[in-house]
Amino acid sequence: MEVSQDGVDWTTVYSTSGGKEGINNVLFNPVDARYIKVTGTQRNTQYGYSLIEFEVYE
């Protein structure tokens, strides 16, 4: 997961290669950001990535 103030310069705040199915809560130290980017690195099924819901709390 990456965050950015301007949508150009990105900072990684969370990364994993061992994701699991089901609900996953990702916690990291608070940062000032306007944009959040999630990048999938390996498809879970032949149909693509499986990100059903994404919520951000401050």
Rosetta blueprint (number, residue, H / E / L):
1 M L
2 E E
3 V E
4 S E
5 Q L
6 D L
7 G L
8 V L
9 D L
10 W L
11 T E
12 T E
13 V L
14 Y L
15 S L
16 T L
17 S L
18 G L
19 G L
20 K L
21 E L
22 G L
23 I L
24 N L
25 N L
26 V L
27 L L
28 F L
29 N L
30 P L
31 V L
32 D L
33 A L
34 R L
35 Y E
36 I E
37 K E
38 V L
39 T L
40 G L
41 T L
42 Q L
43 R L
44 N L
45 T E
46 Q L
47 Y L
48 G E
49 Y L
50 S L
51 L L
52 I L
53 E L
54 F L
55 E L
56 V L
57 Y L
58 E L
